[in-house]
Amino acid sequence: MRSAFPIKTTGVIGPRLALICVPFLTGPLWGQATNVFPSSGSVGIGTTVPAVTLHVQGKTYSSNGFAVAGGDLTSALNGAPWYGLGITNTAMLGSVQAVQLAGWGGLNFQTGGGQVVMKGDNGNVGIGTTAPAYKLSVNGSIQAKEVIVNTGWSDYVFQPHYHLTALKDVAAYIKANHHLPEIPSETEVQQKGAGLGAMQVKLLAKIEELTLYLVQADERNRELQDRVARLEALGFPSAVKVADHRGQHGQLNRGSQKRRRAHLEVSSLGRTEARDDSN
């Protein structure tokens, strides 16, 4: 396709017309619009054929924030469902700026290998489950270098008013129930699980009780040793010495009995030989 423009030239030959050929350009000519801003319908920036309500062909930049929302992104007090994505340079979380992803009914992050949900009615988060019963419910294993649990502790066992159950009563409880007192049974744990914080407190209580039992046993042992030492100082032999003496005396008695039996055998043999000689 060619476009002709008459151009006047001068020269020795005289005025004449020249024909200039301009090739057809597939891209927009200078001054041709690449944006579409209709009074109604879709808006195109960088494209004249917008496929959605706002179609941007290229990068976008905003210095004052960006929001795609239905309702109010920053407050749930408006009484209407709200949802959307907000990026703002105003304080949204305390004194810092934030990117906010909001959903009145909850949030759902879906991948090919799993799902993470946040319930809108209670704020519970579920990983691998769509019905989290706790603030964080994980249907699977968790790996961590450290877990901090803010809970109570078991130092009450060392208080003077604490009642330490007698060991014979503990033995009777174990025989009847097949688990320690104040510790859930295997059936309970299988059905309800075990709270990490609460179980740590209970196990520490049992360790502290064991320590008290050992302290009591050590005190009784020292008391018995002191009694034995006082009796020995008064001239009474200890049970150990009496047992040793009885053992030694028994050995002496057994030796004497052997010697007597040997003497009788020799005497009997002598009498027999004498009778044989007389015959």
C-alpha positions as CSV (number, residue, x, y, z in Angstrom):
1,M,0.0,0.0,0.0
2,R,1.3,3.4,-0.9
3,S,0.4,6.9,0.1
4,A,1.2,9.9,-2.2
5,F,1.9,13.4,-0.9
6,P,2.4,16.2,-3.5
7,I,5.7,18.0,-2.9
8,K,6.7,21.1,-4.8
9,T,10.3,21.3,-5.9
10,T,12.2,24.0,-7.8
11,G,15.1,23.8,-10.1
12,V,16.4,24.8,-13.5
13,I,13.8,22.6,-15.2
14,G,11.0,24.2,-13.3
15,P,8.4,23.1,-10.8
16,R,7.3,19.5,-10.7
17,L,5.6,17.0,-8.5
18,A,7.4,14.1,-6.7
19,L,5.9,10.9,-5.5
20,I,7.0,9.7,-2.1
21,C,6.2,6.1,-1.1
22,V,5.6,5.3,2.6
23,P,5.5,1.6,3.5
24,F,2.6,0.2,5.5
25,L,3.4,-0.2,9.3
26,T,1.9,-3.0,11.3
27,G,2.5,-1.2,14.7
28,P,0.8,2.0,15.8
29,L,1.8,5.2,14.0
30,W,2.9,8.2,16.0
31,G,-0.2,9.5,17.8
32,Q,-2.2,6.3,17.5
33,A,-3.9,5.3,20.8
34,T,-2.8,2.1,22.6
35,N,-5.1,2.6,25.6
36,V,-8.9,2.2,25.8
37,F,-10.9,4.3,28.2
38,P,-14.6,3.8,27.2
39,S,-17.4,5.5,29.0
40,S,-18.6,2.0,29.9
41,G,-17.1,-1.5,29.5
42,S,-13.5,-2.7,30.0
43,V,-10.5,-0.5,30.3
44,G,-7.3,-1.4,28.6
45,I,-3.8,0.0,29.4
46,G,-1.2,-1.0,26.9
47,T,-3.9,-2.9,25.0
48,T,-6.9,-1.9,22.9
49,V,-8.6,-5.2,23.4
50,P,-9.0,-5.6,27.2
51,A,-10.1,-9.1,28.2
52,V,-11.3,-8.1,31.7
53,T,-12.7,-5.0,33.4
54,L,-9.2,-3.6,33.8
55,H,-6.5,-5.1,31.6
56,V,-2.9,-3.8,32.0
57,Q,-0.4,-5.0,29.5
58,G,2.8,-4.3,31.4
59,K,4.0,-3.3,34.9
60,T,2.1,-1.1,37.4
61,Y,3.3,1.2,40.1
62,S,1.5,2.9,42.9
63,S,3.1,5.1,45.6
64,N,0.0,5.3,47.8
65,G,-1.1,1.7,48.0
66,F,-3.3,-0.7,46.1
67,A,-6.5,-2.5,47.0
68,V,-8.8,-5.0,45.5
69,A,-11.7,-5.4,47.9
70,G,-15.3,-6.0,48.5
71,G,-16.2,-4.1,51.6
72,D,-13.8,-2.7,54.2
73,L,-10.4,-4.3,54.3
74,T,-9.2,-2.7,57.5
75,S,-12.2,-3.3,59.8
76,A,-14.8,-6.0,60.5
77,L,-17.1,-3.5,62.3
78,N,-18.9,-2.4,59.2
79,G,-21.3,-5.3,59.5
80,A,-20.9,-6.4,55.9
81,P,-18.8,-9.2,54.4
82,W,-15.5,-8.1,53.2
83,Y,-12.6,-9.7,51.3
84,G,-9.7,-8.7,49.1
85,L,-6.0,-7.9,48.8
86,G,-4.6,-4.7,50.1
87,I,-1.2,-3.1,49.8
88,T,-0.9,0.2,51.6
89,N,1.7,2.6,53.0
90,T,-0.4,3.5,56.0
91,A,-0.2,1.6,59.3
92,M,-2.4,-1.5,59.3
93,L,-0.7,-3.7,61.9
94,G,0.5,-1.5,64.7
95,S,3.1,1.0,63.6
96,V,4.2,-0.9,60.5
97,Q,2.9,-1.2,57.0
98,A,1.7,-4.5,55.7
99,V,0.3,-6.5,52.8
100,Q,-3.2,-7.6,53.8
101,L,-5.1,-10.6,52.5
102,A,-8.6,-10.6,53.9
103,G,-11.6,-12.8,53.7
104,W,-14.8,-12.6,55.8
105,G,-15.5,-16.3,55.6
106,G,-11.9,-17.4,55.7
107,L,-8.8,-17.9,53.6
108,N,-7.9,-20.9,51.5
109,F,-4.4,-21.6,50.1
110,Q,-4.6,-24.5,47.7
111,T,-1.7,-26.3,46.0
112,G,-1.4,-29.5,44.1
113,G,0.0,-31.2,47.2
114,G,-2.0,-29.8,50.0
115,Q,-4.2,-27.1,51.5
116,V,-3.9,-24.5,54.2
117,V,-7.1,-22.9,55.5
118,M,-8.0,-20.2,58.0
119,K,-11.6,-20.4,59.3
120,G,-13.5,-17.1,59.3
121,D,-15.7,-17.9,62.3
122,N,-12.9,-18.7,64.8
123,G,-9.6,-17.9,63.2
124,N,-8.3,-21.4,63.5
125,V,-5.7,-22.5,61.0
126,G,-5.6,-25.9,59.4
127,I,-2.7,-27.5,57.6
128,G,-3.8,-30.7,55.8
129,T,-7.3,-30.3,57.3
130,T,-10.2,-28.1,56.4
131,A,-11.8,-28.4,59.8
132,P,-9.2,-27.2,62.4
133,A,-10.4,-27.6,65.9
134,Y,-7.6,-25.6,67.5
135,K,-5.8,-22.4,66.7
136,L,-3.4,-24.5,64.7
137,S,-4.4,-28.0,63.6
138,V,-1.8,-30.0,61.6
139,N,-2.8,-33.3,60.0
140,G,0.8,-34.7,59.8
141,S,4.2,-34.4,61.4
142,I,5.9,-31.1,62.5
143,Q,9.6,-30.5,62.6
144,A,11.1,-27.8,64.7
145,K,14.4,-27.0,66.5
146,E,12.6,-25.8,69.6
147,V,9.0,-25.5,70.9
148,I,8.2,-23.0,73.6
149,V,5.1,-23.9,75.7
150,N,3.8,-21.4,78.2
151,T,2.2,-23.4,81.0
152,G,2.3,-24.0,84.7
153,W,5.0,-26.1,86.6
154,S,5.2,-28.7,89.3
155,D,7.2,-27.1,92.0
156,Y,4.2,-27.4,94.3
157,V,5.4,-31.0,95.0
158,F,8.2,-29.5,97.1
159,Q,5.8,-27.4,99.2
160,P,5.6,-28.4,102.9
161,H,1.9,-29.0,102.7
162,Y,2.1,-31.4,99.8
163,H,0.8,-34.9,100.6
164,L,3.2,-37.5,99.3
165,T,1.3,-40.8,98.7
166,A,2.7,-43.8,100.5
167,L,4.5,-46.2,98.2
168,K,2.2,-49.1,99.3
169,D,-0.8,-47.0,98.1
170,V,0.9,-46.2,94.8
171,A,1.6,-50.0,94.3
172,A,-2.1,-50.8,95.0
173,Y,-3.2,-48.1,92.5
174,I,-0.9,-49.4,89.8
175,K,-2.1,-53.0,90.4
176,A,-5.8,-51.9,90.1
177,N,-5.5,-49.4,87.2
178,H,-2.3,-50.3,85.3
179,H,-1.0,-46.8,85.1
180,L,0.4,-44.1,87.5
181,P,-1.9,-41.9,89.5
182,E,-2.7,-38.5,87.8
183,I,-1.4,-39.8,84.5
184,P,-3.9,-40.6,81.7
185,S,-4.3,-44.2,80.6
186,E,-3.3,-45.5,77.2
187,T,-6.9,-45.6,76.2
188,E,-7.5,-42.0,77.1
189,V,-4.4,-40.8,75.1
190,Q,-5.4,-42.9,72.1
191,Q,-8.9,-41.3,72.1
192,K,-8.2,-37.7,73.1
193,G,-4.5,-37.2,72.6
194,A,-2.1,-35.8,75.2
195,G,-1.6,-32.1,75.8
196,L,2.2,-31.3,75.5
197,G,2.2,-28.7,78.3
198,A,-0.1,-30.5,80.7
199,M,1.8,-33.8,80.2
200,Q,5.2,-32.2,80.9
201,V,3.8,-30.8,84.1
202,K,2.5,-34.2,85.2
203,L,5.7,-36.1,84.3
204,L,7.8,-33.5,86.2
205,A,5.6,-34.0,89.2
206,K,6.3,-37.7,89.1
207,I,10.0,-37.1,88.9
208,E,9.8,-34.8,91.9
209,E,7.8,-37.3,93.8
210,L,10.5,-40.0,93.1
211,T,13.1,-37.6,94.4
212,L,11.2,-37.2,97.6
213,Y,10.9,-41.0,98.0
214,L,14.7,-41.3,97.5
215,V,15.3,-38.5,100.1
216,Q,13.0,-40.3,102.6
217,A,14.8,-43.7,102.0
218,D,18.2,-42.0,102.4
219,E,17.1,-40.4,105.7
220,R,15.9,-43.8,107.0
221,N,19.1,-45.5,105.9
222,R,21.2,-42.9,107.7
223,E,19.1,-43.2,110.8
224,L,19.6,-47.0,110.9
225,Q,23.4,-46.6,110.4
226,D,23.5,-44.2,113.3
227,R,21.6,-46.6,115.5
228,V,24.0,-49.4,114.6
229,A,27.0,-47.2,115.4
230,R,25.5,-46.3,118.8
231,L,24.9,-50.0,119.7
232,E,28.4,-51.0,118.7
233,A,29.8,-48.2,120.8
234,L,27.9,-49.7,123.8
235,G,29.4,-53.1,123.1
236,F,26.5,-54.7,121.3
237,P,27.6,-56.6,118.2
238,S,26.0,-55.5,115.0
239,A,23.8,-57.8,113.0
240,V,26.6,-58.2,110.4
241,K,29.1,-59.2,113.0
242,V,26.7,-61.6,114.7
243,A,26.0,-63.2,111.3
244,D,29.7,-63.5,110.6
245,H,30.2,-65.1,114.1
246,R,27.4,-67.5,113.5
247,G,28.8,-68.5,110.2
248,Q,32.3,-69.0,111.6
249,H,30.9,-71.0,114.6
250,G,28.9,-73.2,112.2
251,Q,32.0,-73.9,110.2
252,L,33.9,-74.9,113.5
253,N,31.0,-77.1,114.5
254,R,31.0,-78.9,111.2
255,G,34.8,-79.4,111.4
256,S,34.5,-80.9,114.9
257,Q,31.7,-83.2,113.7
258,K,33.9,-84.5,110.9
259,R,36.8,-85.1,113.2
260,R,34.6,-87.0,115.6
261,R,33.2,-89.2,112.8
262,A,36.8,-89.9,111.6
263,H,37.8,-90.9,115.2
264,L,34.9,-93.2,115.6
265,E,35.7,-94.8,112.2
266,V,39.3,-95.3,113.4
267,S,38.2,-96.7,116.7
268,S,35.8,-99.1,115.1
269,L,38.4,-100.2,112.7
270,G,40.9,-100.9,115.6
271,R,38.3,-103.0,117.4
272,T,37.6,-105.0,114.3
273,E,41.3,-105.7,113.8
274,A,41.7,-106.8,117.4
275,R,38.9,-109.3,117.1
276,D,40.4,-110.7,114.0
277,D,43.8,-111.2,115.7
278,S,42.2,-113.1,118.6
279,N,40.5,-115.5,116.3
